[in-house]
């Protein structure tokens, strides 16, 4: 089956109904579905509906508790520590971002450390929540080991993604969302599903040798950190914030949400909201952001380059197109959703 475009509203409704079959409440199912579908709308398909069958399998087998309490264990004017109690990752990220913004409105900055959560999709979802409310948002999450480290062999640390978003005026928010490996594991899974080789430089096989076979990942291969020791160093500090500071599982103490759906992953998150109005007027900030973006757009172009983009701009363009024309879904993703619907 070839890729086709699907109406975003209908896709959200489909995902909501599928999630409700697990016992997840209607409102929680809707929020979770919207966050998942937004990834596809931004063409970050590795974190979109392709993962829905696995999330639902986790809910059915007990790795995700659909009735979990979002429990605040420690709190102050500008911070909170939350136990997600193995709840839905997207729902946990949403609530944590809301709480961080609530505190930032009062204290100027709000930070929320979360333990005992699950895979929450793309961190940009939560950073963007803050940007849309006139704040700067940051979202960190740790993950089970899938990445090699400098001088190491095998899987030693998670790809530990980091996301940041800042609002602008005439322009869309600037958004950075990146894994610490060259690419996220989900992209390699997508290549495997499509039966396509991955580019060189993405992964090592279980013996520590370069490979272009995506199937080597499930056989124990390791992702490569971007920039060598720099990516490794950044992954360490995400682990410190999202794992050490939150009280979550660390590296090999965590489990894979894809491979062990019956076991909570012990994932940790760290979400920060910065209230721009505490530092300068929001209008002034947005005007200065527009100036910065214009400077990037108007920079001298390298040979063969027709247009310069700022971080997140391609995804913002894809999002608007998805609103107008529908969400682009691969044939393999549609087949997976169809099979899931039959099984539910």
C-alpha positions as CSV (number, residue, x, y, z in Angstrom):
1,X,0.0,0.0,0.0
2,X,1.3,3.5,-0.9
3,X,1.4,6.4,1.4
4,X,-1.9,8.4,1.6
5,X,-3.2,11.4,3.4
6,X,-5.8,11.0,6.2
7,X,-7.9,13.7,7.7
8,X,-6.3,14.7,11.1
9,X,-9.6,14.9,12.9
10,X,-10.7,11.4,11.8
11,X,-7.3,10.0,12.7
12,X,-7.5,11.5,16.2
13,X,-11.0,10.1,16.6
14,X,-9.8,6.6,15.5
15,X,-6.9,6.7,17.9
16,X,-9.1,7.9,20.7
17,X,-11.5,5.0,20.3
18,X,-8.7,2.5,20.1
19,X,-7.2,3.9,23.3
20,X,-10.5,3.8,25.1
21,X,-10.7,0.0,24.5
22,X,-7.9,-0.4,27.1
23,X,-9.9,1.3,29.8
24,X,-8.3,4.7,29.4
25,X,-10.9,7.4,30.1
26,X,-12.4,9.4,27.2
27,X,-10.6,12.7,28.0
28,X,-7.3,11.1,28.7
29,X,-7.6,9.0,25.5
30,X,-8.3,12.2,23.5
31,X,-5.3,14.0,24.9
32,X,-3.1,11.0,24.2
33,X,-4.4,10.6,20.7
34,X,-3.9,14.3,19.9
35,X,-0.2,14.2,21.1
36,X,0.5,11.0,19.0
37,X,-1.2,12.4,15.9
38,X,0.6,15.7,16.2
39,X,3.9,13.8,15.6
40,X,2.6,12.6,12.3
41,X,1.3,16.0,11.4
42,X,4.8,17.4,11.9
43,X,6.1,14.4,9.9
44,X,8.0,13.0,12.9
45,X,6.4,9.7,12.0
46,X,8.7,7.6,14.1
47,X,6.9,8.8,17.2
48,X,3.4,8.9,15.7
49,X,0.6,6.4,15.1
50,X,3.1,3.8,14.0
51,X,3.7,3.3,17.7
52,X,0.0,3.1,18.7
53,X,-0.3,-0.7,18.5
54,X,2.7,-1.1,20.8
55,X,1.3,1.5,23.3
56,X,-2.0,-0.4,23.4
57,X,-0.2,-3.7,23.8
58,X,1.6,-2.2,26.8
59,X,-1.7,-1.1,28.2
60,X,-3.2,-4.5,27.7
61,X,-0.3,-6.4,29.3
62,X,0.2,-4.1,32.3
63,X,3.4,-2.2,31.4
64,X,1.2,1.0,31.3
65,X,-1.4,1.5,34.0
66,X,-4.3,3.4,32.4
67,X,-5.7,4.2,35.8
68,X,-2.4,5.5,37.2
69,X,-2.3,8.5,39.5
70,X,-0.2,11.5,38.6
71,X,1.2,11.9,42.2
72,X,3.1,15.0,43.3
73,X,5.5,13.7,45.9
74,X,7.5,16.9,46.5
75,X,6.6,20.5,45.7
76,X,7.6,24.1,46.0
77,X,6.7,27.4,44.3
78,X,8.9,26.7,41.3
79,X,9.3,22.9,41.3
80,X,7.6,19.6,41.7
81,X,8.7,15.9,41.8
82,X,6.0,13.6,40.3
83,X,5.5,9.8,40.5
84,X,3.7,8.8,37.3
85,X,3.0,5.3,38.7
86,X,3.6,3.7,35.3
87,X,1.0,5.8,33.6
88,X,0.6,6.7,29.9
89,X,3.7,8.6,28.9
90,X,2.0,11.2,26.7
91,X,-0.6,11.9,29.4
92,X,2.2,12.3,31.9
93,X,4.2,14.6,29.7
94,X,1.1,16.7,29.1
95,X,0.3,17.0,32.8
96,X,3.9,17.8,33.7
97,X,4.1,20.5,31.1
98,X,0.8,22.0,32.4
99,X,2.2,21.9,36.0
100,X,5.5,23.5,35.0
101,X,3.7,26.4,33.2
102,X,1.4,26.9,36.2
103,X,4.5,27.3,38.5
104,X,6.2,29.5,35.9
105,X,3.3,31.9,35.9
106,X,3.8,32.4,39.6
107,X,7.6,32.0,40.1
108,X,9.0,32.9,36.6
109,X,10.3,29.4,36.1
110,X,8.7,26.0,36.7
111,X,10.5,22.7,36.7
112,X,8.9,19.2,37.0
113,X,10.9,16.1,37.5
114,X,9.0,12.8,36.7
115,X,9.8,9.3,37.7
116,X,8.2,5.9,36.9
117,X,6.7,7.1,33.6
118,X,6.7,5.5,30.1
119,X,7.8,6.5,26.6
120,X,6.1,9.9,26.0
121,X,6.6,10.2,22.2
122,X,8.3,13.3,21.0
123,X,9.6,15.9,23.5
124,X,8.6,18.7,21.1
125,X,5.0,18.1,22.0
126,X,5.6,19.4,25.6
127,X,8.1,22.1,24.7
128,X,5.6,23.4,22.1
129,X,2.8,23.4,24.7
130,X,4.9,26.0,26.6
131,X,5.8,28.0,23.5
132,X,2.1,28.3,22.5
133,X,1.5,29.8,26.0
134,X,4.2,32.4,25.5
135,X,6.9,30.6,27.4
136,X,10.1,28.8,26.5
137,X,9.7,25.1,27.0
138,X,12.3,22.3,27.5
139,X,11.6,18.6,27.8
140,X,14.2,15.9,28.6
141,X,13.6,12.2,28.8
142,X,15.9,9.2,29.5
143,X,15.5,5.9,27.8
144,X,16.8,2.3,27.9
145,X,20.3,1.8,26.6
146,X,20.3,1.8,22.8
147,X,23.4,3.9,22.1
148,X,27.2,3.2,22.3
149,X,29.5,5.6,24.2
150,X,32.9,6.8,23.5
151,X,35.3,4.0,24.1
152,X,32.5,1.5,24.9
153,X,31.1,-1.5,23.0
154,X,27.5,-2.5,22.8
155,X,24.5,-0.5,24.3
156,X,25.6,1.6,27.2
157,X,23.2,4.6,27.4
158,X,19.9,5.7,26.0
159,X,19.5,8.2,23.1
160,X,18.0,10.5,25.8
161,X,16.1,13.0,23.7
162,X,16.0,16.8,24.4
163,X,13.5,19.3,23.0
164,X,13.2,23.1,23.3
165,X,10.7,25.5,21.9
166,X,10.5,29.3,21.9
167,X,7.6,31.5,20.6
168,X,8.0,34.1,17.9
169,X,5.7,36.8,16.4
170,X,5.4,36.8,12.7
171,X,7.1,33.4,12.5
172,X,6.2,30.0,14.0
173,X,7.9,28.9,17.2
174,X,11.5,27.8,16.8
175,X,11.7,24.1,17.9
176,X,14.6,21.8,18.4
177,X,13.9,18.1,19.1
178,X,16.7,15.7,18.9
179,X,18.0,12.4,20.1
180,X,21.6,12.2,21.2
181,X,22.2,9.4,18.7
182,X,22.6,10.3,15.0
183,X,18.9,9.3,14.7
184,X,16.2,8.0,17.0
185,X,15.6,4.3,17.2
186,X,12.1,4.7,15.8
187,X,13.5,5.8,12.5
188,X,15.5,2.6,12.2
189,X,12.4,0.6,13.1
190,X,10.6,2.4,10.2
191,X,13.4,1.5,7.8
192,X,13.1,-2.1,8.9
193,X,9.3,-2.1,8.4
194,X,9.8,-0.7,4.9
195,X,12.6,-3.3,4.1
196,X,15.1,-0.5,3.3
197,X,18.7,-0.2,4.3
198,X,19.7,2.6,6.7
199,X,22.3,5.2,5.7
200,X,25.9,4.6,6.8
201,X,26.9,6.1,10.1
202,X,23.7,5.5,12.0
203,X,24.4,2.2,13.8
204,X,26.9,-0.4,14.8
205,X,26.0,-4.1,14.9
206,X,26.3,-6.2,18.1
207,X,30.0,-6.8,17.3
208,X,30.7,-3.0,17.2
209,X,31.0,-2.9,13.4
210,X,29.3,-0.3,11.1
211,X,26.1,-1.7,9.5
212,X,23.3,-0.5,7.1
213,X,21.0,-3.4,8.0
214,X,18.2,-2.0,10.2
215,X,17.4,-5.6,11.4
216,X,20.8,-5.5,13.2
217,X,19.2,-3.1,15.7
218,X,16.8,-5.7,17.2
219,X,19.7,-8.2,17.2
220,X,21.6,-6.1,19.7
221,X,23.1,-3.3,17.6
222,X,23.8,0.1,19.0
223,X,23.0,3.6,17.8
224,X,26.0,6.0,17.3
225,X,26.0,9.2,19.3
226,X,26.1,12.4,17.1
227,X,29.4,14.2,17.3
228,X,31.1,11.4,19.1
229,X,32.0,12.3,22.6
230,X,29.8,15.4,22.4
231,X,26.6,13.4,21.9
232,X,27.7,11.0,24.6
233,X,28.3,14.0,27.0
234,X,24.9,15.5,26.3
235,X,23.2,12.1,26.8
236,X,24.9,11.9,30.2
237,X,23.4,15.2,31.3
238,X,19.9,14.4,30.1
239,X,20.3,11.2,32.2
240,X,21.3,13.3,35.2
241,X,18.2,15.6,34.9
242,X,15.6,13.1,33.7
243,X,17.0,10.0,35.5
244,X,19.2,10.8,38.5
245,X,17.4,13.9,39.7
246,X,13.9,12.5,39.2
247,X,14.5,9.2,40.9
248,X,13.7,7.3,37.8
249,X,15.5,4.2,36.5
250,X,19.0,4.6,35.1
251,X,20.3,3.1,31.9
252,X,20.1,-0.7,32.2
253,X,17.6,-0.5,35.1
254,X,15.0,0.5,32.5
255,X,13.2,-1.8,30.2
256,X,12.2,-1.5,26.5
257,X,8.6,-0.5,25.9
258,X,8.6,-2.4,22.6
259,X,10.2,-5.7,23.8
260,X,8.8,-6.0,27.3
261,X,5.2,-4.6,27.2
262,X,4.3,-6.2,30.5
263,X,6.9,-4.4,32.5
264,X,6.9,-0.6,33.4
265,X,9.8,1.1,31.8
266,X,10.8,3.3,34.8
267,X,11.3,6.2,32.4
268,X,12.1,9.7,33.8
269,X,11.3,13.1,32.4
270,X,12.4,16.7,33.3
271,X,10.2,19.5,31.9
272,X,11.0,23.2,32.4
273,X,8.9,26.2,31.5
274,X,10.4,29.7,31.5
275,X,7.9,32.6,31.8
276,X,9.2,35.2,29.3
277,X,7.2,37.9,30.9
278,X,9.3,37.6,34.1
279,X,12.3,38.7,32.1
280,X,10.9,41.0,29.4
281,X,7.6,41.8,27.8
282,X,6.4,39.0,25.6
283,X,5.9,41.4,22.7
284,X,9.5,42.5,22.9
285,X,10.7,38.9,23.0
286,X,8.6,37.9,20.0
287,X,9.9,40.9,18.0
288,X,13.5,40.0,18.9
289,X,12.8,36.4,17.9
290,X,11.5,37.6,14.5
291,X,14.7,39.6,14.0
292,X,16.8,36.6,14.8
293,X,14.8,34.3,12.5
294,X,15.0,36.9,9.7
295,X,18.8,37.1,10.2
296,X,19.0,33.3,9.7
297,X,16.7,33.4,6.7
298,X,18.6,36.2,5.0
299,X,22.1,34.8,5.7
300,X,24.2,34.2,2.5
301,X,23.3,30.9,1.0
302,X,25.8,28.1,0.2
303,X,26.0,26.9,-3.4
304,X,23.0,24.8,-4.3
305,X,20.9,26.1,-1.3
306,X,17.6,27.8,-2.2
307,X,16.3,28.5,1.3
308,X,17.6,28.5,4.8
309,X,15.4,27.1,7.6
310,X,15.5,27.6,11.3
311,X,15.1,24.6,13.7
312,X,11.6,23.1,13.5
313,X,10.6,25.1,10.5
314,X,10.2,22.1,8.2
315,X,8.0,20.4,10.8
316,X,5.9,23.6,11.1
317,X,5.4,23.6,7.4
318,X,4.4,19.9,7.4
319,X,2.0,20.6,10.3
320,X,0.1,23.3,8.3
321,X,0.0,21.1,5.2
322,X,-1.4,18.2,7.3
323,X,-4.1,20.6,8.6
324,X,-5.1,21.5,5.1
325,X,-4.5,18.3,3.1
326,X,-4.5,15.5,5.7
327,X,-1.8,13.5,7.6
328,X,0.6,11.6,5.5
329,X,0.8,8.0,6.6
330,X,3.0,5.2,5.1
331,X,1.3,2.1,3.8
332,X,3.0,-0.1,6.3
333,X,1.7,2.2,9.1
334,X,-1.9,1.9,7.7
335,X,-1.5,-1.9,7.6
336,X,-0.4,-1.9,11.2
337,X,-3.4,0.2,12.3
338,X,-5.8,-2.0,10.3
339,X,-4.4,-5.1,12.0
340,X,-4.7,-3.5,15.4
341,X,-8.3,-2.5,14.8
342,X,-9.2,-6.1,13.9
343,X,-7.4,-7.4,17.1
344,X,-9.1,-4.9,19.5
